[in-house]
Amino acid sequence: MFCSTLITGTLKATNKKVESPPQSCSMCFNDRGECTQLTVGYVMDKQLGNTGGLGGVYGILYAIGYGKFLFIFVWAIRMTSCFF
């Protein structure tokens, strides 16, 4: 099963607007009808919104002003995984 989402809203505490790009979601089910896999936050068009092309909670944090911290954090994780 596939779906897509588009989130727009304003955070009351900071009064900052969040406009996410369209994101795709997917779910896989087994023979008993149980969800075995859930994929969310995959951005379909990085040009839209004010989240810097990021999806999920990373996009929300970027839109409210934590973007520089996120890129440093993601870069550090990638560099660490290169060595192991």
PyMOL commands that set and color helices and strands:
alter all, ss='L'
color gray80, all
select helices_A, chain A and resi 56-83
alter helices_A, ss='H'
color red, helices_A
select strands_A, chain A and resi 2-5+8-11+16-19+23-29+35-43
alter strands_A, ss='S'
color yellow, strands_A
deselect
rebuild
show_as cartoon
